[in-house]
Amino acid sequence: MQRKITVKGILIILLGFLVFITGGILLRGPQPFRPGPSPSPAETDTPAETPDTTKEPEPSAPAETPDSTEEPEPAVPVTGLNIEYEHVDYAPASVDNNTDFVSGWSIMTSDANVTGSEYFEGTTLQVDHPGTGIDSLTYYRDGIPIPANTDFYIYFEAYSTIDRNIRVSLMNANTWQTLTSVDYRLTGEKTGYELTYTSNGAALWNGRLEFDLGFDGSVNDPHTIQITQLRIVPSNTQNVVKVNQIGYMIKAQKRCTFPYDAGDLFDVIDVQTGKSVYAGAIKQKLDNPHTGEVNCYGDFTNVTTPGTYYIRSQIGVTSQPFVISPMPYGNLLNDALMVLSLQRCGTSLDSSWAGSFAHGICHTSEAQVYGLESVKDVSGGWHDAGDYGRYMKTGAKAVSDLLFAYMFAPHLFGDNQGPDAGNWAPDILDEARYELEWMLKMQAEDGGVYNTVMTQQFPDIIDPADDHMPLFLLLEETTSTADFAGAVALASYVYKDWDADFSKRCLEAAEKAWKYLSEHPDVINYNNPEGYSGGVYLDDEDKDCRFYAAISLWNATQKQEYLDKAKELFAEDRTYSEGLSWTNVGCYGKYLYLISPEGGETDPGFYRSLHDALLYEANQLMTFVHSSGYQTAISNYAWGSNAEIANHGIILTMAYDFSGNQEYQQAAVEQLNYLLGKNVMNKSYITGYGTDYPKSIHSRLAESHNAAMTGALVGGPDTYHEDPVTAKIPLDTPPAKNYADHPRSYSTNEISVNWNSALIHLLARLL
């Protein structure tokens, strides 16, 4: 069944004119799916003016928040999709402060007899016999950090069914030295008690707070003691509680992570008033070998009033400040897209939009085809990463992300920034097309696609316009050709109503690539030739790429031959339909078939198989989420671990679309939370965003211009110590801590177009 064009040419012109005069996005390309009602267009943030001199960017301010929270929209059936549930706004479950709660306080007795009942706000002790001395019964906890030169304020509420004395002591748990001790009189009326202490010596990281509740010299009868609302508030706090440093959406679940047992409860503190607005349990102590911690988490989903807050645990450790608002991420989506514009090659970057990154035209000379005497014009595209090479596999992956992000949420993308602002097309489609035009140049006459254009050696830290080394065009591959076919066929569909001629060019190129693949059924993949030191993207399996290409070509043409090939590959091995990375792109094909209006109608059995396969893939990721104190969907911190986390977040949101299971969506949110600071390094991995973020990225463009880039996702921890900086990190360092904010740490602090595209795609699916 051939799809009809839905927007006539004259309507395009009229609507385009409205876009021009209103600045909105009224005209859209094809939309194969829309998971729910179209939200009202968000206000478009005006890009900040670029300063004349280079300096570190200030963390982007969150969007202003309204005084009240809007009611969620009622559920409506999804249109244009074969989905079996009603898609509603994400609505997390109520906070459960009991399940998985285990108290970190202990009871110790010598000759006393007592029964304790712990809950996160305190304990109730049934004292049947108090023993023979005040220390015969002790309620205590160790592991309280006591920084040097710090004032401590300790507060608790307590009562006893029989009036009696107790003793409260702050001690060094390593030496049993008493730092301070006070006796109190409990009565039958619950009363608040205070204890203060000033530490003047060296820092102590294993303090003990002890309640001696044994025989006080007079009361020997059975009685009940209750101790609640215990808080330790130091004047010098340690910001070790991990949060999304930008903030949390009002309607999303909200969690923080503690790096150790930080008490039984935590408070959410309003920065403006200094008061607690919510108290919850610290739960689920998990040994985390990836971080070397025993992680716990707190859930404060019930806090929905817009504002700025921080977390303080029962024993006084705190988090960085964060906001709660309907849309806390400010310009992040726009900035992340702008990073790709700054990576443009084969053109000049004008200071009117590129600011400190402006440079002259670069890398426009023809490239020598490796092994041949011929040369070819392959100018354009994006500089891939911190170097100036351009690579098909990462480029095709990045383009796919942008196109899927646009199809999912066209309302999020305006026409107001970057080199093509004001041309009546969304900036995200402009950016994808810039790379696509280069990709089309990378196709050989026989339909095969070259994998790389680069100089023989990495250039020095120089401006791209100053890199005049000869360019080389390296090697046709089936892996690169299949990646190309999938992304370019998808582009032919997306751009159909924007530019019919360009759409036709893309489809012809994709089908030409498919012909090459059909003539070369075995995988062809090459390492860089000897003497070439540029980036290497080896992929020894092309079946996942062929699966994506087959589905994408079917989606664009409705030709049965493509669908038959996709079904053949899926039947051979379901894993060919898995993955969202430059090495594994099968999930793009799987999701594309599921969102196609014709998918379920054309082949219901295949549709159901792909539906089940998507949920299976998501459930595999959920096993990692449930076993991680940071709720991350990752098992191996390799090069580009942050991108893997973002990609897995995308898969989880895809599973949400076809299940309605909100655990998938919340898990996806946790992947974004990790990237924005809720991680063991207590660091946002996106430049310019958060309280602490990378400032010394590996980027020849940034270094040569001495400029700070905003909105770039760095690679993140790499357990394999693959650069000169991380090679000096001790080998027994937990994997998630193998990160260095250093320009020579290319394995952890480099940027890349396919990493930023994953961030863009994830954001578009969550905002």
N, C-alpha and C positions, 0 to 999 in steps of 0.2 A: 504494500500500500504506500503510494507516494504522498508525502506531506504537501499540503497547499501552502503557498506563501500567504501569511496572514496580514501583511501591511502593504498596501499599494504605494507606488512611488510618490503619488501626489500627496498622500497622507504623511509620508515620511518627511516631505519638504515642509508641510504645514506644521507638523508637530516639532520638527527640528527648529523652525523659527520660534516656536514657543519656548523651546529649551534655551535658545539663544537669549531671548529677552527676559526670561525668568531665572535663568541660572539653574533650573531644576532638571531632573532627568525624566522627561515625559515620554521620550522615545526609547524603546528597548528592542533588543534583538530577540530571537526566538527564546522562549522560556519553556523547556521541556517539563519543568516541574515547579511547583510552588508549595512547599510543605506548610500550608496554613494561610490564613488571610494576610494580604499585604499590609505590613505595618505602615503607619504614617511616615512619610519621609522625614528622616532625622535632619536637624539643622546642620548645615555644612560648616565645619570649622574653617575659619580663615587662616591660611598658613601664616606662621609668624614671619616677620620680616627678617631677612638674613643680615646679620651684622657685618659691618665693613671689616672688622678684625676678627680673627679666629679666637674662640674661647669655648670652654666646655659648655654644652647646653644645660640650661636649668631643667630639672625634671618637669615634664609637661604637666600642667595643672589639670586636674579632673574637671569634667564638665560641671557646670552649676547644677545643683539639685533642687527640685521643687520642695515646697514645704510639706506636701502630703504625697502619699503613695497612691498611684492610680489602681483601680480595681482591675483584675485581669479580664481580658475579653472572654466571652463565652465560647465554648468549643464549637467549631464548625467543621463539616466534612472537608477533607482535602480534595482539591479539584485537580484533574489532570493526572492523577496517580492511581495505581492499583494498590492502595494501602488499606489494610483491614481495621484501622482504628481511627479515632478522631484526634487530630493533632491539636493540642492545646498549648498555651504558654507553659513553659517549664515551671512546675510548682513542687518544690522539694517537700519531702515528708517532714512532719514535726520532729523536733529534736528529741532524741531519746537519751536521757542522762543516766540510765540504769544498765542497759545491756552493755556488756564488755567493760563495766566499771569494776576496778579492783583497787581498794584503798592502799596507799603507800605508807600509811601509819600503822604502827605495830603496838601490840600489848606485851609487856614482859612482867612476869611475876616470879617471886621467890616462894613465899608461903601464903600468898593471897589466893582467893578463889573468886574469879570474875568471868562474866560472859559479856562479850562485846558485839555490838551491831553497828557496822560502818555504812555510811552512805556519803555521797560526795560532799554534802554540806557539813558533815560532822560525824559524831559517834555518840551512841548511848551505851553506858557501861552499867551492867547490873552487878553490883559488888555484894557478893554473898558473905565474904569474909575478907577484911582489909589487910590481913597479915599482922605482923608484929612491928613494922616500922613504916615510915612515910614512903620509903623506896621499895616496899614489898610489892607495890603495884605501880607500873610505869606505862604511860601512853606516850609514844615518841615517834619521831621520824628523823632519819639521817639524810645527808646529802644536801644540806641547805648551804648555798654559796654565801660567804660573808666577805665581800670586798673590803680592801683596806680603806681606812679613813671614811667610814660610812656610818650614818645614823640609821638605826633600825627602829621602826615602830611596829610593835606586835599587838594585835587586837584579837580578842575572842569573846564569845558569849558563853555562859555556863550557869548551871544550877545543880543543886543536890537536894534530894528529897529529905535529907537530914542535914542540918547546918553543920558544916565541917570546914577544916583547913586543907588547902592543897599547896604544893610548891611548883613553880614554873621556872625552868632553868634553860639558858642558852649555853651550849657547851661545844668544845672541840671534840668531835667524835673519834678523832685519831688518838688523842692523848688523855681523854676524859677530863680535861681541864674545864672547870666551870667559869664561863665568861661573865655571867650575871645570873642572879637568882632572886626571886621575889615570892613571898608567901601571900596567899589570898584566902579570903573567907567566902565560901559558897553558902547560899541560902536557897530556900525553895522558890525564890523569884529569879527568873532568868535575868542576868545582869551582864553588862559589857565591862570588860577588864582590859587594861592597857599595860604594856611593858615596853620600855625604851632601852636602847643600848647603843653605844658608840664604839666602833672598832678602830683602835688606834695603831694596831700592830699590822703585821703582814696579812695578805689576803688568805682566807681559809675557805676551801671548797668542800669541806665535809663537816659542816656544822650540824649540831643536833638541838632540836627543841624538844624538851622533855617535861611532861606533866607527872609529878609524883602524887599518887592518889591512894597510897596505902594508909596504914593506921596513923592517925594524926595525934595520938596520945589521949584521945577522949572518946571518939566515935568508933564503936566496934560492932554496931548492929548492921544488918543488911540494908542497903540503900541503892538508889539509882543516881548516877551522875550523867549529865549531858553536856557535851562541849561542841559548839557550832560556830560558824562564821569566822573561822580562824584565818587571819591574813597576816603576812609578813611583808612590810612595805619599807624597802631600803631607800635612802636618799640618792644613792649611786647605783642605778639599775644596770643590769646586763641585758642588752637587746639580743637575746638568743632564741626567742620564740619566732617561728617562721610564718610569715603571712604573704599574701599577694601585696606587694608594696605600693601598687597603684590603687587597688581597691576591689570591692565586690559589688556586683549588681544586686539591687534590692531583691529581685525575685529569685536569685540563685541561692543554692546552698552555700554556706560560708564555713570554712574550716581553717584552723591553724594547726601547726605541728610543733611539738615540744621535743627538743633533742635528748631529753632524759626525763626521769620521773620528777616533774616540777611541782608536785603537790596533787591534791585531790580535786581541785577546782581552779577555775580561772575567772577573771572579770574582764568585761569589755568596758573600757574607760573612755568616756567622752572627753576629748582633748580640751574642749572649750570650758567645761565645768569642772573637770577633774573627778567626776563622780562615776561610779559603776552604774551602767544601764542594764547589765545582764550578767548573771553568774551561771556557769555550766560546769559539767564534769570533765575532767581530763581522763581519757579512756584508752583502752586497747594498747597496752604496752607490747611493742613488737621489736624483737631483735632484728636490726637492719644491717646485714653485712655490707651492703653497698655504701653505707655512710659511717659505719663503725659506731652507731648509736643504738640506744633503746628508745624508739620513737613512741610518742603518744599523740593523740589529737584532741582538739576541742571543737565543738560545733556551736556556732552562734547564729544559725540561720534565722532565729526568731528576732534578731535585731534588724529592723527594716526602716528605722527613721534615718533619713539622710543626715550625714555628718561626718566628722573626722574622729577616728577612734584609735586606740591601741589596746593590746592584750597585756594583762598582768596576771601571772600565775599566783597560786597560793603562797609559794615561797619567794615571790618577789621578782622573778625574772620577767622581762617584758619583750614586746615586739616593736618593730618600726611602726610609725603611724600609717594609717590607710584610711580611705574614704569608703563610705557606703552611699551609693547613688544609683539612679536608673541607668546611667551610662558613665562609668568612671574612667573610661580609657582615653578620653580627650581625642587628640589627633593621631593616636597610634596607628590606625588603619591607613590613614593618608601618609604618615611618615614612613611606614613600612613599604608602601608602594613607591614613594619617592626614592627610596634606596635603589630600586631597580632602575629608575630614570637616571640616577647618578652613575650607574654602571654602564650606560650606553657607550658603545664603541662606534668608530667610523663617522663620528660627527663631533661638532663642537658643543660644549655645554655653556650656555649663556648665563652670565652672572645674575640676570633678572630673575631666574628661577633656581639656578644651581648655587648661587652665593659663592662661598669660599671654595667650592669644588669646580668652579668654571675652568675650562681648559679648551685649547684649540682642537681642531680635527685630528683624529688619530687613526692609525692602522688601516689606511685605505689602499695601500699598495696591493697589487695582485699577489696571490699566494702560489708558491711552487707546489704542484701536486707531487707528493712523495713518490719516487720511483719512476716518474715520467718527466718529459721535457716541457710539458705544458704548464701554463699558469691559469689561474681562475680568480675572478672577482668574488670574494666572499666577505666584503665589507659589511659592517653593521652588527646587529645583535648586541648582547651584553658581555662585558667583561665578567667572567664567571664568578670570580671570588676575589681574593687578595692579590691575585696575579692578573695578567691581561689576556690570558688564554680564553678561547671560546669553545665550548664543548656541547655536542649535540644531546647527550643523555641528560645532563643537568638542565639544559635549556628546554628540552621537550617536557621534562617534569615540571619545570617552573611555569611554562605556558599552560600546561594542563591545570595546574592549581588556579591560575588566574581565571581561566575560562569557567571552571567549575564554581569558583567563588562568585563570579559575576552571575552565572545562571541561578545560583542559589539565592543571592540577595542583591539584585540589581539596584535596589533603592539605596544601598549604602555607598554607591560610587558616583561621584559628581564629575563635573567637567571644568574644574576650577584650579588645577595645579599642574606644575610640570611643563614640559616643552610643548605640549599640544593642548593646553588649556583653551577653552572657548571654541573648539572645533565641532561642537554639537555631538561628539561621541564621548562616552565615559572614559575617564583617564585610564582605567584598568584595561579597557579594550585597546586604547592607543598603545599602552605599554606592551601588551601581549603581541600586538601586530608588529611592533618594532622588532621583536625577536623572531616572529614568524617570517618576516621578509628576509631576514638572514638565513633562517632555516631553509627556505626555498632555494636560496643560492647554494646551499651545501649539498644539493642533490645532483648526482652525476647523470649523464645521458642515459645510462642503462637502468635508472630508477633507484639504484643504491645510494646510500647517504654516507658522506664522510663523517668521521666522529669528532675531528678536532681541527681547529686552525690556531696556530701558536708560533712563537719564535722558538728557535732551537734550544735556547737556555732562558731561564727566568731572567727578566730584566732587573736592574738595580731598583732602588727606591726612587723612581723618577716619575714625573708627570707622564700620563699616557701619550700626550702629543710629542714627547721627547723620546719615545721608544721607536727607533728607526731600524731595528734589527729586521732581517728578512723574515717573511711569514711563510709557513709551510702548512699544506693541507694534507692531513693524515688519514688515509685508509678507510675504504668502504667496509661496513660491517652489517650483518643482519640485525644485531642488537640495536645499533643506532638507527637503522632503517625502520625497524618496527616501532621504536619509540617515536620517530618522526611521523610515521603513518598514523599512529593513534592520535597524537596531538594535532596534526594538520587536518585530519578528517573531522575532528571535533571542531576545529576552527571553521571549517567549511559550513558547518551547521550553525554555529553561533553568529557568524558574520553575514549570513544569508540576506537578512533584511537591512543590514548596514551598508554592505558593499557587495552587490551580486557578482561583479567581476572578480573581486578578490576571493570570494567564496568559491567560485568556479575554479580559479587557479589552485586553491588549496585542495579541492576535491580531486582534480586531475593529478596533482602531485602525489596525493595519498594513494590513489589507485595505481599510479605508476610505481610507487614504492612497494605496493602489495604484489604487483607482477614480479618485481625483483625477488621478493621474499618467496613467492611460489616457485621461482626458478632456482632458488638457493634454500632448500629445505633444512640443511644442517646449519648449526650455529657458526657464525663467523665473528670473531672478536679478537682484537689485536692489542698487545702491549705497545708502548711507545718504542719506536726503533732505537737501536743503540745510538747513544750520543744525544738523545733528546730528553731534556730534564723537566719538561713541563708536567702539568697535571696528568694523572693516569686514572681513567675510569674503566676498569675491567669488569665485565659482566659475562660470565660463562654460560648464562642461560637466556634464551630469547623467547621461550614459549609464553611467558607472562606478557612480554611486549606484543607478541603476535596476537594473544587473546584480546588485549586492549585494542589493538589496531583493527581486528576483525569486528568487534562490537562497535567501535567508533565508525567504521565504514558502513556497517549495517544501519546504524543510527542515521547516517547522512544519506543513504541511498535506498534503504529497505530491500536490498538485494539479498536473496536467500543464500547465495553462495558464501557470503561473509558470516551469516548466522550459523550456517552448517559448520564452518571451520571453527568458530568459537565453541560450539557444542562439542565438536570432536576434541578440541584441546581440553575442555573442562572434564570430559569423560576420561581422558587420558590421565589427568592429575588435577584434582581440585585446587591445589596450591598455585596453579598458574593464574588463578583468579584472585590471588591475595597480594597485599602489599601496596604501599604508597611511598616509594622512594625512587631514586634514580636507578636502582638495581631491580626493583620489583614494583611493577605498575599495574598488576592485574586487577586490583580493586577498583581502579578507575573504570575499567570495562564492566566489571560486575555491577557497580553502582549505576553506570550509565544505562545499562539495560533495564535495571529496576525502575529508574525514574522515567524511562521512555513511556509515553502514553500507549505505544503499540506493544510494549514488552509482554505484558500478561496476556494480551489478546492474541499475539502471534504464536506464542508457545507457552501455555500455562505451566506445563511440567518443567520446562527449563527455567521459567521465572521462579517457580517454587524452589527449585534446586539452588539457584543463585541467592534467593532470599535466605534460605537456611544456611548457606555457606557464609553469607555476610554476618549473620548472628553468631555462627560458630567462630569466625575470626575475631569478632568483638569479645566473645566469651573467653577466648584464649588470652586476650589482653586484660580482661577483668581479673584473671587470676593473679596477674602482676599487681594490678591496682589494689586488690584486697590484701596482698602480702607486703605492701610498702607503707611505711609510716608517712610518706609524702603522697600516697595515692597515685604514683607514677606508673604508667604502662610501659615499663622497660625492664629488661633483664640483663642487658650488657651495655656498659657505658663505653662505646667505641667512638671513633672519629665522627663528629656530627651527631652526638647523642641528643642534643637539644632538638634537632630537626626530626629525629626519630620520635621523640616525645610529641612534637607537634603533629606529625603524620599519624601517629596512633590516636591522638585526640580527634583528628578528622574521621578516622574509621569509626570511632565510637559514636560520633554524632550521626554518621550514616546509619549505623545500627539503630539509633534512636528513631530516625525517620521511618524505619520499617518495623518497629516493634512497639513504640510508645513507652518503652521501658525507660523511665527517667534516670535510672542508675547509670545508663550509658551516657546520657547528657551531662550528668554531674561529674562523672569520671572525665569527660572531655574538658569540662571547666577546670578540673584539677590539673590537667596538663598545662593549661594556660597559667594557672596560679603558680605552678612550678617555674615556668619560664620568667615570671614576673616577681620572683623572690622567695616563694615558699619551697626552698630547697636547702640542702645541707650547707651550702656556701653563704646562705642568707644574702643572696645577691640576685638582682634582676639581671637576666642575660640579654636584655634588649637595651641598646645604647640610648641614653637620654631619658629613660623611664625607670622610676623607682628611686628609693633613697640611696641605694648603692648599685651602680651599673658599670659595665666595662668602659674604660676610658682610654685604653691603649690597644685598640684592635689591630689585627694583622690585615692591613689593606695598603697596597702601594699608593692608591689614590689618596686615602686619608693622610698617610704619612708624608707623601710628597707635598701635600698642600698644608700640612700642619693644621688640619681641620678635624673637627669632631662631628661624626655622623650621628644622626638621630633616627631611631627606629630600625636599627640593624640587629638581627639575631645572630649572636656568635655561636660557634660550634658546640661549646660546652665541654664538660668533663670527658676525658679520654683515658681509660685505664691503662693504655699501652705505652705511655710515655714516648710519644712519637715526634718530639721536637726538642731542640737544645735546652729549652727552659724546663719543660716538664720532665726531661731526662734527669734533672737534678732533684726532683721530688722523690722522697724515699719510696722504695718499691712496695713497702707494706702499707702505704697510704690507701685507705678505702677508695674504691673506684670513683665514686661520685665526688670525691675531693681532689681528683687529679685535674685541676684547672688553674690557669695562670692568666691574669689580666696583664699581658705583656705582648708587645708587637711581634716578638720572635716566636711566640707560642702559636704557631700556625695550626697545630692540631687541636687546640682548644679555643683560640680567640680570633680565628679568622671568620670572615663573613662570606656568604655565598648566595647567589640568586635563588637557588632551589631551597635554601633554608628560609629565606625571607618569604618566598612564595608560599611555603607551608604555613608560616605564621599568618599571612594574609588570608589564606583559605580557612584556617581554623577560626580566626577572628570573625570572618564573614558568616560562619556557621553558628557562632555563639552570640553575636551582638543582637 
